[in-house]
Amino acid sequence: MTAIEQTDAVRPRGTRLPRRARRNQLLGAAQEVFVAQGYHAAAMDDIAERAGVSKPVLYQHFPGKLDLYLALLDQHCEALIQSVRHALASTSDNKQRVRATMDAYFAYVEDDGGAFRLVFESDLTNEPAVRERVDKVTNECAEAICDVIAEDTGLSRAESMLLASGLGGLAQVVARSWLHSDRSVPRDQAVQLLASLAWRGIAGFPLHGNEQHH
């Protein structure tokens, strides 16, 4: 059950919940408010009302609005990092790895909770703690892709990281563009188009040890 589903399931005010369940409920409510209103327009009153709790209960778990926002960022940045790692580990076929990685970004932006907006479309990127987390998810996804490129091509770490950053950036920007275009192209087709573009580029780097065949 997602945090937002837990919010819906336990919203009636006054219900006593275990601390972890309450925290997840509050995070789900906060996500809904932040996604809908942005950080600056959101108020702790709105979040407490959405969660069906009093403000003192909210402050027992999160001292302030920024603490709530950062907790959500930690949760959803880690979700994308793990999704990309899983995609890369899902097959040893590099063409399919590219497709799986592109699809991981599309799945992330398509999630009904809209969490990607907190990560990639935040109105709080001038806040150092937010910037640090956004940079972390970008860098850790690129590092995961870089590991595969460096191992398979024999390119230097620096060269592999440049290519990995390009692939990750391409996936993230195009997935968001696709969503904002009201998904005018079916997701599977959009992923395949992007994967084909990316594969035509990365496939130009021969597998390490197989240079004599190219």
BELRA-V384898 format. One record per run of one state. SS is the DSSP state (A for helix, B for strand, O for the rest). FROM is the first residue (numbers start at 1). TO is the last residue. Records with the same first field share a line. If there is no record, write none. Layout:
SS: FROM-TO  FROM-TO
This chain:
O: 1-2  10-18  38-43  52-54  62-64  90-93  111-114  121-127  154-156  181-186  203-210  214-214
A: 3-9  19-37  44-51  55-61  65-89  94-110  115-120  128-153  157-180  187-202  211-213
